């Protein structure tokens, strides 16, 4: 009689995606000029390649107000709504604008309004810690290269150690020979996303405002 074989145990993965960090890395690595990723597909592809089962996909970004930038407000409102329909948990906050002085070609300086994210990395870090406390995953994949998240990585590891279990931590990011930063977050496994993988997970929907 043939013996039964134990089923393979697939590690549960929770994916935390820093939208702006992911976009800036893809812009530098591949030359894309707007956030053209499909985060659900990208998270599933990265997990599939590693043999992990994505049980949560969470996305974080700042969004300009309609009065500050109507085009990008419409783009992000529509794109985030689509993410929600794809079972992505979305967290967004309004960008805060301030005068920033920049140096132009030729050495001249100019002042312009620039939007900045406030609290996005803090919320992502808090959600990582909460997910660890609630034992929601065996693998945490952070789509970011932000070293400010290193403390959250350490806290997740400490929580797992105190509970007598293990949480694997990884950071995933677009990377190519043109990337100036080829490092992931410290104390995580680095997953460099090559162009072929990224391009297989593009969002081809048009979120631009419709002309009347």
C-alpha positions as CSV (number, residue, x, y, z in Angstrom):
1,X,0.0,0.0,0.0
2,X,1.2,3.4,-0.8
3,X,1.9,5.8,2.0
4,X,0.3,9.2,2.1
5,X,2.6,12.2,1.5
6,X,2.3,15.3,3.7
7,X,1.0,18.4,1.8
8,X,3.5,21.2,1.3
9,X,3.0,24.0,3.7
10,X,2.9,27.4,1.9
11,X,4.1,30.4,3.9
12,X,1.5,33.2,4.2
13,X,2.7,36.5,2.8
14,X,1.6,40.0,3.7
15,X,2.7,42.6,1.2
16,X,3.2,46.2,2.2
17,X,3.6,48.6,-0.8
18,X,5.0,52.1,-0.5
19,X,3.4,53.6,-3.6
20,X,5.7,56.6,-4.1
21,X,8.9,54.7,-3.3
22,X,7.9,51.9,-5.7
23,X,7.2,54.5,-8.4
24,X,10.5,56.4,-8.0
25,X,12.4,53.1,-8.2
26,X,10.6,52.1,-11.3
27,X,11.2,55.5,-12.8
28,X,14.9,55.4,-12.2
29,X,15.3,51.7,-13.2
30,X,13.0,51.6,-16.2
31,X,12.2,55.2,-17.2
32,X,8.5,55.1,-16.5
33,X,7.0,58.6,-16.0
34,X,3.9,57.7,-14.0
35,X,2.8,54.9,-11.5
36,X,1.8,52.2,-14.1
37,X,2.0,49.2,-11.7
38,X,-0.8,46.8,-11.0
39,X,0.1,46.2,-7.3
40,X,-2.1,43.1,-7.0
41,X,-0.5,41.4,-9.9
42,X,3.0,42.5,-8.9
43,X,2.6,41.2,-5.3
44,X,1.2,37.9,-6.5
45,X,4.0,37.5,-9.1
46,X,6.7,38.1,-6.5
47,X,5.1,35.7,-4.0
48,X,4.5,33.1,-6.7
49,X,8.2,33.1,-7.7
50,X,9.1,32.5,-4.0
51,X,6.4,29.9,-3.3
52,X,4.5,32.2,-0.9
53,X,0.7,32.7,-0.7
54,X,-0.3,36.4,-0.6
55,X,-3.0,36.7,2.0
56,X,-3.0,40.5,2.2
57,X,-1.9,43.2,-0.2
58,X,-1.7,46.7,1.4
59,X,-0.9,49.9,-0.4
60,X,0.1,53.3,1.0
61,X,0.4,56.7,-0.8
62,X,-0.1,60.4,-0.6
63,X,-2.7,62.0,-2.8
64,X,-2.8,65.7,-3.9
65,X,-6.0,67.6,-3.2
66,X,-8.3,68.4,-6.2
67,X,-7.6,72.2,-5.7
68,X,-3.8,71.5,-5.7
69,X,-3.6,69.2,-8.7
70,X,-6.9,68.2,-10.3
71,X,-5.2,65.8,-12.8
72,X,-3.3,63.7,-10.2
73,X,-6.2,63.8,-7.7
74,X,-8.5,62.3,-10.3
75,X,-5.8,59.7,-11.4
76,X,-5.2,58.5,-7.8
77,X,-8.9,58.6,-6.8
78,X,-9.7,56.3,-9.8
79,X,-6.6,54.1,-9.4
80,X,-7.2,53.5,-5.7
81,X,-10.8,52.7,-6.3
82,X,-9.7,50.0,-8.8
83,X,-7.2,48.7,-6.2
84,X,-10.1,48.3,-3.7
85,X,-12.1,46.3,-6.2
86,X,-9.0,44.1,-6.6
87,X,-9.0,43.4,-2.8
88,X,-6.1,45.7,-2.0
89,X,-6.2,47.4,1.3
90,X,-5.5,51.1,0.6
91,X,-4.3,53.8,2.9
92,X,-3.9,57.3,1.5
93,X,-3.4,60.8,3.0
94,X,-3.5,64.2,1.5
95,X,-0.1,65.6,0.5
96,X,1.1,68.7,2.3
97,X,2.5,71.5,0.2
98,X,5.4,73.8,1.1
99,X,7.7,76.1,-0.8
100,X,10.9,74.3,-1.9
101,X,13.9,76.0,-3.4
102,X,15.5,74.1,-6.3
103,X,18.6,74.8,-8.4
104,X,17.9,75.0,-12.1
105,X,20.4,74.1,-14.9
106,X,22.8,77.0,-15.1
107,X,22.9,77.5,-11.4
108,X,19.9,79.7,-10.9
109,X,17.5,79.0,-8.0
110,X,13.8,79.0,-8.1
111,X,11.1,78.5,-5.4
112,X,8.0,76.3,-6.1
113,X,5.3,74.5,-4.3
114,X,6.0,70.8,-3.8
115,X,3.8,68.2,-2.2
116,X,5.3,65.9,0.5
117,X,4.0,62.8,2.1
118,X,3.5,63.0,5.9
119,X,2.8,59.9,8.0
120,X,2.8,57.3,5.2
121,X,5.9,55.5,6.4
122,X,4.7,55.7,10.0
123,X,1.3,54.1,9.1
124,X,3.1,51.4,7.1
125,X,5.4,50.6,10.0
126,X,2.5,50.5,12.5
127,X,0.6,48.1,10.2
128,X,3.6,45.8,10.0
129,X,3.9,45.7,13.8
130,X,0.1,45.0,14.2
131,X,0.2,42.3,11.6
132,X,3.0,40.6,13.5
133,X,1.2,40.8,16.8
134,X,-1.9,39.3,15.2
135,X,0.1,36.5,13.5
136,X,-1.4,37.3,10.1
137,X,1.6,36.1,8.0
138,X,4.8,34.1,7.9
139,X,6.5,36.4,5.4
140,X,6.3,40.2,5.2
141,X,7.3,41.7,1.8
142,X,7.8,45.4,1.9
143,X,7.9,47.0,-1.6
144,X,10.2,49.8,-0.6
145,X,13.9,50.8,-0.1
146,X,13.1,53.2,2.7
147,X,15.7,52.6,5.4
148,X,13.4,54.5,7.9
149,X,11.5,51.2,8.0
150,X,14.4,49.3,9.5
151,X,13.1,49.9,13.1
152,X,9.8,48.4,12.1
153,X,11.6,45.4,10.7
154,X,13.5,44.9,14.0
155,X,10.3,45.2,16.0
156,X,8.5,42.6,13.8
157,X,11.5,40.2,14.3
158,X,11.4,40.8,18.1
159,X,7.6,40.1,18.3
160,X,8.1,36.9,16.4
161,X,11.0,35.8,18.6
162,X,9.0,36.5,21.8
163,X,6.1,34.4,20.4
164,X,8.5,31.5,19.5
165,X,7.9,31.8,15.8
166,X,9.6,33.2,12.8
167,X,8.6,35.9,10.3
168,X,10.7,36.1,7.2
169,X,11.2,39.8,6.1
170,X,11.9,40.9,2.5
171,X,12.1,44.1,0.6
172,X,11.2,44.1,-3.1
173,X,12.1,46.9,-5.5
174,X,12.6,47.6,-9.2
175,X,16.3,47.5,-10.1
176,X,18.4,47.8,-13.3
177,X,21.9,48.9,-14.2
178,X,20.7,52.5,-14.2
179,X,19.5,52.3,-10.6
180,X,21.7,54.5,-8.2
181,X,20.3,52.6,-5.2
182,X,20.6,48.8,-5.5
183,X,20.0,48.1,-1.8
184,X,16.9,46.9,0.0
185,X,16.0,47.7,3.5
186,X,18.6,46.6,6.0
187,X,18.1,43.3,7.8
188,X,15.7,42.0,5.1
189,X,16.1,39.7,2.2
190,X,16.5,41.8,-1.0
191,X,14.3,41.0,-4.0
192,X,15.4,42.9,-7.1
193,X,12.5,43.2,-9.5
194,X,13.8,43.0,-13.1
195,X,12.1,44.8,-16.0
196,X,10.5,41.6,-17.5
197,X,8.8,40.9,-14.2
198,X,7.7,44.5,-13.7
199,X,6.4,44.8,-17.3
200,X,4.3,41.6,-16.9
201,X,2.4,43.4,-14.1
202,X,1.5,46.7,-15.7
203,X,-1.8,48.4,-15.2
204,X,-3.1,49.3,-18.7
205,X,-6.2,51.1,-17.5
206,X,-6.5,54.8,-18.3
207,X,-7.2,56.9,-15.1
208,X,-6.8,60.3,-16.8
209,X,-9.8,62.7,-16.5
210,X,-12.1,62.3,-19.5
211,X,-12.3,65.4,-21.7
212,X,-15.7,66.8,-22.2
